[in-house]
Amino acid sequence: MPRRVTGARGAALPGFAGGAVARGRGVAGSAERLSRVVTHAAGSSAAFAAALALVIGWLATGPLFHFSDTWQLVINTTTTIVTFLMVFLIQRAQNKDARAMETKLNELIAAMEGASNRLIDIESLSEHELDTLHGHFRRLAALAHQDDSITRSHSVEEAESRHRSKHPRRAS
């Protein structure tokens, strides 16, 4: 029986049926399973040992093939193909890990009372928007350094308002 997936306040997440989504079906599901297995295996000590054995075996056969161009081409071609495929596997793993981390952080933001919901799905902002938001948080950090406690505010606007109320502008 698939488990029920819920959000921050216990509400069921729309469009997520649980196990059926995670398992996947058809070609996409098979590719997902294959890439998961290969990613796990490629990061193991056994995979490193196998690659090392392959290189040592290749080096040992050098005198047998008189270190010919074909002998060199075998290792060059093999490593090029493996590298090409590994680039995609590594990118897939990084994308999945990043998406999972973003989802976890979004859940924490959504669950925390007083947290700024502007930060949910922040990764979809443009570079300029991220720079602007980063500037706001640098201002917030500067204000927090001026206060006794950094736990008193949870938005730039609130921090500025509290800071102004604590430290009114002095008349010149």
C-alpha positions in Angstrom: 0.0 0.0 0.0 1.5 3.4 -1.0 2.2 5.7 1.8 0.4 9.0 2.0 2.8 12.0 1.5 1.9 15.1 3.4 3.2 18.7 3.7 4.1 20.9 6.6 0.8 20.9 8.3 -0.3 17.4 7.5 -2.2 18.2 4.2 -1.8 15.6 1.4 0.5 16.8 -1.3 -1.4 17.1 -4.6 -0.1 15.0 -7.5 1.9 12.7 -5.4 0.6 9.2 -5.0 3.6 7.9 -3.1 5.3 4.7 -4.2 3.9 4.6 -7.7 5.6 7.8 -8.6 8.9 6.8 -6.9 9.0 3.4 -8.8 8.2 4.7 -12.3 7.0 2.6 -15.1 8.0 1.9 -18.7 11.2 3.1 -20.3 11.6 6.2 -18.0 11.2 4.0 -14.9 13.7 1.5 -16.2 16.2 4.2 -17.1 15.7 5.7 -13.6 16.4 2.3 -11.9 19.4 1.6 -14.2 21.0 5.0 -13.5 20.4 4.7 -9.8 22.1 1.3 -9.7 25.0 2.4 -11.9 25.5 5.6 -9.9 25.6 3.6 -6.7 28.0 1.0 -8.1 30.3 3.6 -9.7 30.9 5.3 -6.4 31.9 2.1 -4.7 35.4 0.8 -3.7 34.8 -2.2 -5.9 34.4 0.1 -8.9 37.6 1.8 -8.1 39.4 -1.5 -7.7 38.0 -2.7 -11.0 39.2 0.5 -12.8 42.6 0.2 -11.2 42.8 -3.5 -12.2 41.8 -2.6 -15.8 44.6 0.1 -16.0 47.2 -2.3 -14.5 46.1 -5.0 -16.9 46.3 -2.6 -19.8 49.8 -1.6 -18.7 50.9 -5.2 -18.3 49.9 -6.0 -21.9 51.9 -3.1 -23.3 55.1 -5.2 -24.0 52.9 -7.9 -25.5 51.5 -5.5 -28.1 54.8 -3.5 -28.4 53.1 -0.4 -27.0 51.5 0.0 -30.4 49.0 2.8 -31.4 46.2 0.3 -31.3 47.2 -0.7 -27.7 47.0 3.0 -26.7 43.8 3.6 -28.7 42.1 0.8 -26.6 42.6 2.6 -23.3 41.9 6.1 -24.8 38.6 4.9 -26.3 37.6 3.1 -23.2 38.3 6.0 -20.9 36.6 8.5 -23.2 33.4 6.4 -23.4 33.3 5.9 -19.6 34.0 9.6 -19.0 31.3 10.6 -21.4 28.7 8.4 -19.7 29.8 9.3 -16.2 29.3 13.0 -16.9 25.6 12.4 -17.4 25.3 10.1 -14.4 27.0 12.6 -12.1 24.8 15.4 -13.4 21.7 13.3 -12.9 22.8 12.5 -9.3 23.6 16.2 -8.6 20.3 17.4 -10.1 18.3 14.9 -8.0 20.2 15.7 -4.8 19.8 19.4 -5.4 16.0 19.0 -6.1 15.6 16.9 -2.9 17.5 19.5 -0.8 15.4 22.3 -2.3 12.3 20.4 -1.5 13.4 19.8 2.1 14.3 23.4 2.6 11.0 24.5 1.1 9.2 22.2 3.5 11.1 23.8 6.4 10.3 27.3 5.3 6.6 26.4 4.8 6.5 24.8 8.2 8.1 27.6 10.2 5.7 30.3 11.4 7.1 33.7 10.5 9.5 32.5 7.8 9.4 34.4 4.6 7.5 32.4 2.0 9.4 34.4 -0.7 12.2 31.9 -0.2 10.1 28.9 -1.4 11.1 28.0 -4.9 13.9 30.6 -4.8 16.0 28.5 -7.2 13.6 29.5 -10.1 14.5 33.2 -9.7 16.8 34.9 -12.3 20.4 35.7 -11.5 19.5 39.4 -11.0 16.6 38.6 -8.6 18.9 36.3 -6.6 21.5 39.0 -6.4 18.9 41.5 -5.2 17.5 39.1 -2.6 21.1 38.3 -1.5 21.7 42.0 -1.0 18.6 42.2 1.3 19.9 39.3 3.4 23.3 41.0 3.7 21.5 44.1 5.0 19.6 41.8 7.4 22.9 40.3 8.6 24.4 43.8 9.1 21.4 44.8 11.2 21.6 41.6 13.2 25.2 42.3 14.0 24.1 45.6 15.5 21.4 44.0 17.7 21.9 41.9 20.9 20.1 38.9 19.4 19.8 37.7 15.9 16.7 35.7 16.7 14.4 38.8 17.0 13.6 39.2 13.3 12.7 37.0 10.3 12.4 39.4 7.4 14.4 42.3 6.1 11.4 44.6 6.3 10.7 43.6 9.9 14.4 43.9 10.8 14.6 47.4 9.4 11.4 48.4 11.1 12.6 47.0 14.5 16.0 48.6 14.0 14.4 52.0 13.3 12.2 51.7 16.3 15.2 50.8 18.5 17.5 53.4 17.1 15.5 56.5 16.0 17.3 58.9 13.8 19.0 61.7 15.7 18.1 65.2 14.8 21.0 67.1 13.3 
